[in-house]
Amino acid sequence: MTPQELKQHRIQLFRDCAAWRKPERVPFLANIVTWKIIDSGYKFSEALHDYDIMSKCVTNFLDKYNVDVLTDTSATPCASPKPSASPTIM
């Protein structure tokens, strides 16, 4: 599946759920406020003050977990990792 096809597939999963139609599978939404840091093995004090480390944490999470949508309400913005076919931003 191309990245564009994957994006459309993921959008359709959420549209089906919102319309009370049975989706092909349950969509996976991840809210990774602090887990991305813990899961990458860094300390909060390291990742929250270093954009390069935070970028590694986000990239690690996206490589490790196949999420459909990613939300992150972290107070500290991070540099965007290289785009991949992973999450769909809606």
Secondary structure, DSSP 8 states (H G I E B T S, - for coil): --HHHHHHHHHHHHHHHHTT---SS---EEE-TTHHHHHHT--HHHHTT-HHHHHHHHHHHHHHS--SEEE---SS--------SS----
